[in-house]
Amino acid sequence: MKLSLPFMLAITLVVITTSAQAQEVVDIYSDLQSCDVTVKGDAAGCRLQVDLSSAKEGVIQTRTLSLDGSGTWIVAWDVSGAEEGSYGACAKLIKEGEVVSKKCTDFYYGGRVDIRFDVRDAHADYRGMTLLVYSEDLAVVDVYYTLVKGDKAVYVSKSESVPIAGSVRSPSDLSIQWKQLLENGEEYGGRVKIVEKKNGQTRAFMNSFTARDDAEITDTYEDETGASATVMGRSRVPFEGSLRFDLYQNGTLLTSVEQKTPILLNGDDETVEISWNETLNPGIYQLTIQLLGNDGDVIDLEESIIEAEIPPRPQAVETSAEESGSSISPAVMALAVLLIAAAAIVVIRRRKG
């Protein structure tokens, strides 16, 4: 029996549509601190159930997440006083009460395990991820940097085949800055996962942080006419603060000038200049420069002294008679000599005549 072309096209379309909408747990990794689960397909409306279990006690913790689509989801475990032994983590993708996909992983906690690399430091904040790794025997690793908001990874960056060498005193610096802009006051998590290429040894580190605007005053200048300050951004939260210049004399506030800074991100710097209403009178002044954050809080401060001096008087220049006389130009003198000579010639000719 031959199938008609329209019927075959319809079947193909159904297969393609079903495949595109399939939900699947494609990857999972876990230790006793955290677990990452990657889901592909149309997972909006599905639930993700992640169980942590031990060989001795069975399931010891369960986390359930409501998904808004595909992506990588992060679960933080809270295990204290863990015993050495075998553990496992299983992720189940549930749709309309039925498990449509499942993936598990096993790991061992405790004991002495030979590793080809070690981590000197791993820490996340509102700038990025600090990662210092060393290996006495050269190792090659893949590094996954993950920025987490809530339970979902909002940014995952992978550095592939990174060579690791050095020692505990001179580790390799694999730090990065976040690419995303962060929201002031919001809670985030930073997670890094390092996978050794040769045998798949994996280590992960994670911590949470509060994003906040940050900047610092790196340079100042002040004199009788005004002042300036250079500000450098130190966060992936856009800095939209201001500088306040307070001028005092003998403890009395004479003037206060506040000016907005340009919007700054980590590593950006700009200079803000202001001028006093008029040149300061001679005397000693105190200047306080405050850097105010997005919420008006004082982030940095610089204090200095302005010593306004009496401007020097212009010196009068006296000119003597001899100097005045000597100021006759050579051309005038030459002309005078010619005239005298011509007059002498005329007188002599008249006498001879």
Secondary structure, 3 states (H helix, E strand, C coil): CCCCHHHHHHHHHHHHHHHHHCCEEEEEEECCCEEEEEEECCCCCCEEEEEEEECCCEEEEEEEEECCCCEEEEEECCCCCCCCEEEEEEEEEEECCEEEEEEEEEEEECCCCCCCCEEEEEEECCCEEEEEEECCCCEEEEEEEEEEECCEEEEEEEEEEEEECCCCCCCEECCEECCCCCCCCCEEEEEEEEEECCCCCEEEEEEEEECCCCEEEEEEEECCCEEEEEEEECCCCCECCEEEEEEEECCEEEEEEEEECCCECECCEEEEEEECCCCCCCEEEEEEEEEECCCCCEEEEEEEEEEECCCCCCCCCCCCHHHHHCCCCHHHHHHHHHHHHHHHHHHHHHHHC
